[in-house]
Amino acid sequence: MPQTMTLDEKLAIAIKAGELWKAGDTEGFSRTIRKAPMPPYLAKIYKEKIGGEALIKSGRNLSEAEAEFGQGWLSAT
């Protein structure tokens, strides 16, 4: 089962991403923010809108969605 991040770990990512955004480093911002787990409800919506394969290719952290929906949830219809 995937390990979930603590609130402190999520906040640290958000703070770092915010610093990069303020510095005008949009690529660094995007790279950093993808490390934070996508909330399961958003992952489910993204899967419905763009498909499971595109969601995987996005590079987003899907650990919380996997914990909630199970490991094969992206390939399930």
NORRAGI-V948374 format. One record per backbone hydrogen bond with DSSP energy under -1.0 kcal/mol. NH is the residue of the N-H (numbers start at 1). CO is the residue of the C=O. E is the energy in kcal/mol with one decimal. If there is no record, write none. Layout:
nh:NH co:CO e:E
nh:NH co:CO e:E
//
This chain:
nh:10 co:6 e:-2.1
nh:11 co:7 e:-2.7
nh:12 co:8 e:-2.2
nh:13 co:9 e:-1.8
nh:14 co:10 e:-2.3
nh:15 co:11 e:-2.7
nh:16 co:12 e:-2.3
nh:17 co:13 e:-2.8
nh:18 co:14 e:-2.4
nh:19 co:15 e:-2.2
nh:20 co:16 e:-2.2
nh:21 co:17 e:-2.4
nh:22 co:18 e:-2.6
nh:23 co:19 e:-1.7
nh:24 co:21 e:-1.6
nh:25 co:20 e:-2.6
nh:26 co:24 e:-1.4
nh:29 co:25 e:-2.3
nh:30 co:26 e:-2.5
nh:31 co:27 e:-2.5
nh:32 co:28 e:-2.4
nh:33 co:29 e:-3.0
nh:34 co:30 e:-1.5
nh:35 co:32 e:-1.7
nh:36 co:33 e:-1.0
nh:38 co:61 e:-3.1
nh:43 co:39 e:-2.4
nh:44 co:40 e:-2.3
nh:45 co:41 e:-1.6
nh:46 co:42 e:-3.0
nh:47 co:43 e:-2.5
nh:48 co:44 e:-1.9
nh:49 co:45 e:-2.3
nh:50 co:46 e:-3.4
nh:51 co:47 e:-1.2
nh:55 co:51 e:-1.8
nh:56 co:52 e:-2.2
nh:57 co:53 e:-2.5
nh:58 co:54 e:-1.2
nh:59 co:56 e:-1.5
nh:61 co:34 e:-1.2
nh:66 co:62 e:-2.5
nh:67 co:63 e:-2.1
nh:68 co:64 e:-1.8
nh:69 co:65 e:-3.5
nh:70 co:66 e:-2.0
nh:73 co:70 e:-1.4
nh:76 co:72 e:-1.1
//
